[in-house]
Amino acid sequence: MQAGRLRHRLILQSKAETRDSYGATLITWDTVATVWGAIEPLSGKEYFAQQEVQSESKVRIVIRYYSGVLPSWRVSHGGLYYDIEDVLNHDTRNRQLTLMCRQGVSETGAATSSYLLLEDGFQLLLESTGSLLLE
């Protein structure tokens, strides 16, 4: 691996889920490591969702081997977040990892939902951001 290729300073973050006093899921991101890597764009698209134009880019991120990287993690670089979709260990020799990522869809990673049961028996479906989806 050429060291000059790894010119981006990347932050690997893992998701931590906790519950607030009302039982709603709170998602925070803990920094696991700061590494050097290469970000290579693969494809991009725009689509209309939630009454606004959304964009999504597929990127390949190459880093030196780091033990324990999971697809539930994300990579942060320059104010952008890349959700890891797959982790590839080249030749299973523990020298280089390729992270197949998605950028631009969400800041919280994979969408998680939780139900909040109200006293009158109704349920609210909450998105991971805490916004109301269904009553």
SVG drawing of the C-alpha trace seen along z (x, -y; Angstrom):
<svg xmlns="http://www.w3.org/2000/svg" viewBox="-57 -20 61 34">
<polyline fill="none" stroke="black" stroke-width="0.4" points="0.0,0.0 1.3,-3.4 1.4,-5.8 0.8,-8.9 -2.5,-7.5 -3.8,-7.7 -4.1,-11.4 -7.4,-11.9 -7.6,-12.1 -10.7,-9.9 -12.5,-9.4 -14.0,-5.9 -17.1,-6.1 -19.3,-3.4 -23.0,-3.8 -24.1,-3.8 -27.8,-3.6 -29.3,-4.6 -32.8,-5.3 -33.9,-8.7 -36.3,-9.0 -39.3,-8.6 -38.0,-5.4 -37.1,-6.8 -33.9,-5.6 -31.1,-8.2 -28.2,-7.6 -24.7,-9.0 -21.5,-8.3 -18.3,-7.5 -14.9,-8.1 -13.0,-4.8 -10.0,-5.8 -8.5,-8.4 -6.7,-6.9 -5.3,-7.9 -7.2,-6.7 -8.2,-7.3 -11.7,-8.2 -12.6,-7.1 -16.1,-8.1 -17.8,-5.2 -21.3,-6.5 -24.0,-9.0 -27.7,-9.6 -30.4,-12.1 -34.0,-11.2 -37.1,-12.8 -38.0,-11.7 -39.7,-13.3 -40.7,-16.3 -37.1,-17.3 -34.3,-16.3 -31.9,-13.8 -28.6,-12.7 -26.6,-9.6 -23.1,-8.7 -21.3,-5.4 -17.7,-5.6 -14.8,-3.2 -12.6,-4.1 -9.2,-2.4 -7.4,-2.3 -4.6,-0.3 -5.9,2.7 -7.7,1.8 -9.2,4.7 -12.9,4.7 -14.3,2.4 -18.1,3.2 -20.7,2.3 -22.7,0.6 -19.9,-2.0 -19.5,-5.2 -16.6,-7.3 -16.4,-11.1 -14.3,-13.4 -14.6,-17.1 -18.1,-17.4 -19.4,-14.5 -20.5,-11.1 -20.1,-7.8 -22.2,-4.9 -20.2,-1.7 -22.1,1.0 -19.3,3.6 -15.8,4.2 -13.4,6.1 -10.1,7.5 -7.8,7.8 -6.4,11.3 -7.3,11.9 -3.7,10.8 -4.7,8.0 -2.8,5.3 -5.5,3.2 -9.3,2.7 -11.7,1.5 -14.8,0.0 -17.7,-0.2 -19.7,-3.2 -22.8,-5.4 -22.6,-9.1 -25.4,-11.7 -28.3,-9.6 -28.4,-10.1 -26.2,-11.4 -27.4,-8.7 -26.5,-5.6 -29.0,-2.9 -32.5,-4.0 -33.8,-2.7 -37.3,-3.1 -38.8,-2.8 -42.3,-2.7 -43.5,-4.9 -46.7,-3.5 -48.9,-6.3 -51.1,-6.0 -54.3,-5.9 -53.1,-2.8 -52.0,-4.6 -48.6,-4.0 -46.3,-6.5 -43.7,-5.3 -40.5,-7.4 -37.6,-7.6 -34.1,-7.5 -34.0,-11.3 -37.0,-11.4 -39.4,-12.8 -42.9,-11.5 -43.6,-9.1 -47.0,-7.5 -49.7,-8.1"/>
</svg>
